[in-house]
Amino acid sequence: MTKFETLGLEKPLLDAISDLGFETPSEVQEKAIPILLEQETDLVALAQTGTGKTAAFGFPMIQKIQSESRTTQGLILSPTRELCLQITNELKLYSKYVKGLSTVAIYGGASISDQARQIKRGAQIIVATPGRMKDMIGRKMVDISKIDYCVLDEADEMLNMGFFEDIKDILSNTPKEKLTWLFSATMPKEVSVIAKKFMHKPQEITIGTKNAGTSTVQHEYYVVGGRDRYPALKRLADANPGIFSVIFCRTKRDTQKVAEKLIEDGYNAGALHGDLSQNQRDLVMNSFRKKQVQMLVATDVAARGIDVDDITHVINYQLPDEIETYTHRSGRTGRAGKSGISMVIVTRSELRKIKSIEQKIQQAFLSKKIPTGIEICEIQLYHLASRIKETEINPEIDNYLPAINDVLEGVDREELIKKIISVEFSRFYNYYSKTRDLNSSDDRVDRGERKDRSKGDIPSNGSVRYFINVGERDNYDWMSLKDFLRDTLDLDKEDIFNVDTKDSFSFFNTDAQHTEKVLQTFTEFKVDGRFINVEVSKNPGGSGRGGRKRDKKRGHRKGGDNKSFRGGRKNNSGKKGGKKRPGFY
């Protein structure tokens, strides 16, 4: 396996890499770094967000910069304040052993005079947002007429945000003989125009397939009636107790409305849109990074530059108008080697858009069902049992045990467990037990099969859903659990589908013809001395009915914050939630 030492990097950078704990370069780093170090060439690199692009251009730029000169030699343009600051911080970490090298961030929402003073003291590398950079050039606060290197990071996002003219104006103030390195997730027409106008015979590297989605993300869609988007969103959240997600809406108004409703219903949610002040935006993003906000509702523009590796789900509350925008949305999850889920809530009339996206990203969507209330109760019940098992005992409880034992005298173990679980389970059950099915009638589910399953029978055809007592805490994600089941059962990969991993348990489906084999294989089955239990789910329809033949990369995500939502706690908005939503807290 290729190591950083073989890429041509010098000792100061290798020492910094060692401090950061990096061991193996990502694909974009492995391809880009040797080219940028060894050749004086322009470069177009197409790679999804979260693939290590900052290091791919950052290491070569730092190594080539003359740190003894105070002249600005490198310019990096990025779409948002957050991404600008992130790149700056990373470059400072990379260059910690390069004496005299200074990297300065310039962006809107901060003192322009303070930023100008930092540049005047000597900044070999400037990381900037296009708007603030153009402003400072116009005021003659910055000189980029002698730069040797220019990086356009997230170029498609900058152009989607309307920075085309700003970028052209900025680049017109740079020398023609500079090297330009363009990094982008997709290659829309506007990016091609920039490349042709300001780059000279650039080399091109592509990570994956051009404009395609990342293979670590599973794409799902749920068909509902137009009025059921919000109830469907709540059920998807409740069916994934450890969710840490970004929810995308088209407009600022919808973003604020959905976030407020989620907060009112007891979810840890926040809104991110263009009407927020920079201070409000910073507060929301800080809460999200600390996972105090677990459902961030955002517009596409406001979400540019969000760089959080642990996002488990992206939920498209409404589909965007442009397919490239969907690629950016789904790229927020499945990062840093983790798997993720991109969910789309659609109406019947929007199904044609799913086909278009599939063709563009070259990945198939999985048609899935909005979980029923009973299915959610089942998931939450197992989640509660897991939380009880994993709870650390507070030693202070010992002082109260004699009195508690007196109160519980005469209650046997089994009855006590039922009572403890029922304290929380009853609230969820009472809320969901009589709720209606939210799935659109155009769901292609066999009605006869659903009727049989409601009686708890194992169907003789169709698919069967199983419960298995391993999950994320056992280091399984949907991909690795699917591989484990395939190898253990000696089935083809396509025979195991709809793999949903939770904290300490999971679900999966097979065709009914494999049921006997599954149950026999996992009778008295042990791994490392531990019994692995598999049984037919009490609600075997699961959330994965439909889409059987479309399965490419199914399942669930790994990681994420395993804390459940806490209704009634104060969230970042200052509002008190938990009045409407039941839950296991």
Salt bridges, closest charged atoms under 4 A:
ASP15 OD2 - LYS11 NZ 2.76
ASP19 OD2 - LYS96 NZ 3.20
GLU27 OE2 - LYS31 NZ 3.31
GLU40 OE2 - LYS64 NZ 2.98
GLU82 OE2 - ARG281 NE 2.64
ASP114 OD1 - ARG117 NH2 2.07
ASP135 OD1 - ARG139 NE 3.13
GLU154 OE1 - LYS53 NZ 3.59
ASP156 OD2 - HIS328 NE2 2.80
GLU157 OE2 - HIS328 ND1 3.06
GLU157 OE2 - ARG332 NH2 2.92
GLU165 OE2 - LYS168 NZ 3.70
ASP166 OD1 - LYS134 NZ 3.25
ASP169 OD2 - LYS134 NZ 3.03
GLU204 OE2 - LYS210 NZ 3.30
GLU220 OE2 - LYS368 NZ 3.57
ASP228 OD1 - ARG436 NH2 2.51
ASP238 OD1 - ARG581 NH2 2.65
GLU264 OE2 - LYS580 NZ 3.15
ASP265 OD2 - LYS234 NZ 3.30
ASP275 OD1 - LYS252 NZ 3.15
ASP282 OD1 - ARG81 NH1 2.85
ASP300 OD1 - ARG329 NE 2.69
ASP307 OD1 - ARG335 NH2 2.31
ASP310 OD2 - LYS291 NZ 3.63
ASP310 OD1 - LYS338 NZ 2.19
ASP321 OD1 - ARG250 NE 3.68
GLU324 OE2 - LYS360 NZ 3.63
GLU350 OE1 - ARG229 NH2 3.03
GLU358 OE2 - ARG550 NH2 2.24
GLU375 OE2 - ARG545 NH1 3.74
GLU390 OE1 - ARG473 NH1 3.23
GLU414 OE2 - LYS418 NZ 3.76
GLU415 OE2 - LYS419 NZ 3.90
GLU424 OE1 - ARG427 NH2 2.42
ASP437 OD2 - ARG450 NH1 3.11
ASP442 OD2 - ARG348 NE 3.88
ASP443 OD2 - LYS369 NZ 2.30
ASP443 OD1 - ARG447 NH1 2.97
ASP443 OD2 - ARG450 NH2 3.66
GLU449 OE2 - ARG453 NH2 2.14
GLU472 OE2 - ARG557 NH1 2.23
ASP474 OD1 - ARG530 NH1 2.65
ASP483 OD1 - ARG486 NH1 3.75
ASP483 OD1 - LYS493 NZ 3.36
ASP487 OD1 - ARG486 NE 3.19
ASP495 OD1 - HIS514 NE2 3.95
ASP500 OD1 - LYS368 NZ 3.25
ASP500 OD2 - ARG465 NH2 2.48
ASP503 OD1 - ARG473 NE 2.80
ASP511 OD1 - ARG548 NE 3.30
GLU535 OE2 - LYS538 NZ 3.42
ASP551 OD2 - LYS482 NZ 3.08
ASP551 OD2 - ARG554 NH1 1.88
